Amino acid sequence: MELSSVLLAFAVPCLVAGIALMLAMVSAVQERGQKINWFLIRLLVPKYVARYREVTIEESGRPGPLFYPFLIAMNLALVLTVVGLVLR
């Protein structure tokens, strides 16, 4: 198995984890009264993630527990994908 295939294979679980964390953050924002446009969710994800961060900082003084794992998972998926495609 080539290194590029291994990197791309590791990118998929990172992406799935990032999507799951994103949906959990959107759900948390919705529970706090924000209207969610599910039709345009892909375009509005940065807005909802930023809103999650703002709301949780207002509540506890720190970003919520889903924020940093989301950033790590999505950035890791991006890096692994780019490196995997470059090595291919």
NORTA-V840892 format. One line per field, one symbol per residue. ss: DSSP state (h for helix, s for strand, l for the rest). phi: phi as a letter, one per 20 degrees, with the letter a starting at -180 (. if undefined). burial: I if it has 16 or more other ideal C-beta (glycine too) atoms within 10 Angstrom, else O. A space follows every 10 residues. Layout:
# NORTA-V840892
ss->???
phi->???
burial->???
This chain:
# NORTA-V840892
ss->llhhhhhhhh hhhhhhhhhh hhhhhhhhhh hllllllhhh hhhhhhhhhh hhhhhhhhhh llllllhhhh hhhhhhhhhh hhhhhhhl
phi->.fffffffff ffffffffff ffffffffff feoffdeffd gffeggffff fgfffffffc ncfffeffff ffffffffff ffffffff
burial->OOOOOOIIOO IOOIIOIIOO IIOIIIOIIO OOOOOOOOOO OOOOIOOIIO IIIOIIOOOO OOIIOIIOOI OOIIOIIOOI IOOIOOOO
